[in-house]
Amino acid sequence: PEADQALRTGILQILDGTLEPTHLAPLEPAWFVDRERLRELGAPAGARVPEPLMAELADKRGCEQILHGRIAAAGEAGYTLNLELDRRVPRGEAEDAPPSPPAAVELGPAPLLDAIDDASEWLGRELSPGRRQPTRTLVRDRYTADEEALRLYFAAREPFAEDDPQRKFDLAHAAFERDPTFVRAGWLAARHSRLVNANARTLELMGRAIDHDYRLDDAERLDARAFLLELEGKRALAEQAYQDALVYAPGDVDILMSLAELRMGRNDRDGAREVLEQVVSVDATHIAALRGMWILSLNDPERYQLSRQFAETLVELRPEDAKYHLMLGNSWLRLRELDKAKIELGRAYALEPDNPIYASGDADLEIIAGNHEKGLKLHVDPVQKALEQFEANPRDREARDTYHAIAGKYARRLLMFGRTREAYAAIEAVPRWLIEHSELPPAQLLFTLNNQDENYLLAYGYAGHEEEAYALLDRLDAGEAETAQLMLLGTKLDVAIAADDRARAETFHDEIETILAREPILRDAVGVIFTLRWHIYNEDWAAATALWDAHRETAADDPFMQQIVVEALAGTERWDELEVIVEDLLEYIPNYAHMHVFRAQVQWSRGEREAARASLDEALRLWAHAEPDFAPYVDAKALRARYMDAG
């Protein structure tokens, strides 16, 4: 107890910079303090490097003087004190495990100052206090003795890597190939192989890294487990594992970002925003977190100004990066500041004139300005150019992603304006390529195919090519993971509903219900969307609105869920609630003809007959070039005729 109390006092005084040698007197030599011990003895949650030391360590010039003073104070009492960063000795090791690193370092200045010097170099160059990064000394002692592997590993952690996952993967993988026991490198390569669609390699690397996971600390081990669960499609379990990892490493931005991405994938926007805000509070320049906050803000009319602020920060951080000018331009488009949007979109194009994404800026401007036919025509050349670049090198990640993105946007707009056959022609190659060639695991591939912004297969259903879509999806093996099975059936259900293929839709729905009965936790996650669509397809308005009411807290601000539920709200004549959603969506997408139809129904319910007819006229204007048999267009014409007959 005396030693514990002395150690507690010593730790707290290290934290506030007032270490006195007398407080170390009761300690046994070579005591080693790891993160868990710090917490047990009263250190603040998440402490690794004492926070008062952070500012000192960031200043390399003051580092040596500060540490010499503290080393001398401890040395006078004749005891050792380990100040290395984030170093941990496993409590129980297998008999055949390699020996642990020394429990403490000598207090002579050289070894300790080398470690702190490495840390200060990182802190001064790119790191913030919340980043859990190892020093070179720690990695060398604990993970690898191969200097070239060490160099490759740290090169993979350079700032460029946030925007170049392929290079990050290549470097980390090269480090792991040099030293197959270098578990940190294997783990880093595995995480980033997913970003470059090398998921067969991901599973291989994960398997090899886990062979040496006794070198991982508790947070890393839980992080690895969460990642594997995510790959298997077990997203609820993966989220719990990430949260468990954060108990051991509070404020760890890498784990927080993984959790945020998982929540975004589950359409938990509020949960993702909460986590991203934690990351930004720790590191205000974290590129990926700022991008995530921008995406979440761009989809919410009340947060358009926030999206602009996040985009402006990204432009300040990376002024020569075209995509951040494009993001800022899109924020100005949302705010209807078309002149400012044109400037930023022009800057993006000037930085990368050969990239079709940036060549489509004028199309975006025209569509937002209400000139949708002109905007659609301006899309044609960039889409064709992207297709040519993709066909010339289909394995090039950038060419592939560019084509998928721009073709997806073009197809979405064609569908919105009732031109389903053109949409199918624009998009049909994308899901075919993804299913035939992508290395994404089935669960992740299905989330990509069924993404709320780029549901590539809906065009197949609307255009009468549902059998092709079913055949493509039948080539996917969802395995035993319930989430992957659910996504596969849900994607088929979406196609069947789009094609009005009732017999198939009933079959897919019954199979979905079987999975949800077996795994009820999924009913409140991704199962909500498929169940809601089924109720609306069957015009079971009461069941649809009951489901909406049960999930209103998480779904009310989600444009995707709003677009699904409006029909049920109209069917149950919940006009006030419908009006709020319709007006939000029209602010978000002013050319959304279908929402003008629902606005007309709200207006008619209130006796505003001329306004209702005007809203229907606007919908029909937007659908002026729709296919004659496009169902929403046919329904809108019938409703307009009924309103005219009513006098």
Beta strands, then each sheet from edge to edge (+ up, - down):
end
